[in-house]
Amino acid sequence: TATGKLPARVLAAARRSGAAPCVVCLAGSVDAAAVPGSGFDAVIPVTPPDMPLTEALRPETAAALLRAAARSCASDFSE
């Protein structure tokens, strides 16, 4: 989750550093209700909502999904 231990620590460290103007979380799936209070500038889902977890966890599928999410993120924040 975006508020789990590791994401929360990464977010806190980025904010403390003062160097990160924007902090984005790539998540397997996203609960839209949890995003506004998460503290992240954006939370981008990696897995399509209708994709079974077993398929999303296949290495080749996971790699393709991460690449697509990273491209989406880069596109969203390069404007």
C-alpha positions in Angstrom: 0.0 0.0 0.0 1.1 3.6 -0.5 1.0 4.1 3.2 2.9 0.8 4.0 6.2 0.9 5.8 8.6 1.1 2.9 6.6 3.6 0.7 6.1 5.8 3.8 9.8 5.7 4.7 10.8 6.5 1.1 8.3 9.4 1.0 9.6 10.8 4.3 13.2 10.5 3.3 12.5 12.3 0.0 10.6 15.1 1.7 13.3 15.5 4.3 16.0 15.8 1.7 14.4 18.8 0.2 15.7 17.7 -3.2 12.7 15.8 -4.5 10.2 18.3 -6.0 7.8 15.4 -6.9 7.4 12.0 -5.3 5.6 9.3 -7.3 4.5 5.9 -6.1 4.1 3.1 -8.6 1.7 0.6 -7.1 0.4 -2.8 -8.2 -3.1 -1.5 -7.9 -4.6 1.7 -6.6 -7.5 2.4 -4.3 -8.5 5.8 -5.6 -9.9 6.7 -2.2 -6.5 6.3 -0.5 -4.5 8.5 -2.9 -5.5 12.0 -1.7 -4.2 11.5 1.8 -1.1 9.4 0.9 1.3 12.3 0.7 2.6 11.3 -2.8 2.3 13.7 -5.7 1.0 10.9 -7.8 0.2 7.2 -7.3 0.3 5.3 -10.6 -1.2 1.8 -10.9 1.1 -0.8 -12.6 -1.5 -3.5 -13.0 -4.7 -3.1 -14.9 -7.7 -3.6 -12.6 -9.0 -6.7 -14.6 -5.6 -8.5 -14.7 -5.3 -11.6 -12.5 -2.5 -11.4 -9.9 -1.0 -14.6 -11.2 -0.6 -13.1 -14.6 0.7 -9.8 -13.3 3.4 -11.6 -11.3 4.9 -13.4 -14.3 8.4 -11.9 -14.8 7.9 -10.9 -18.4 4.4 -9.5 -17.7 5.6 -7.6 -14.6 8.5 -6.1 -16.6 6.3 -4.9 -19.4 3.8 -3.4 -16.9 6.5 -1.6 -15.1 7.9 -0.2 -18.3 4.5 1.0 -19.3 3.9 2.6 -15.9 7.3 4.3 -16.0 6.6 5.7 -19.5 3.2 7.0 -18.4 4.8 8.6 -15.4 7.6 10.2 -17.5 5.0 11.5 -19.9 2.7 12.9 -17.2 5.5 14.8 -15.5 7.5 16.0 -18.5 4.9 18.5 -19.6 
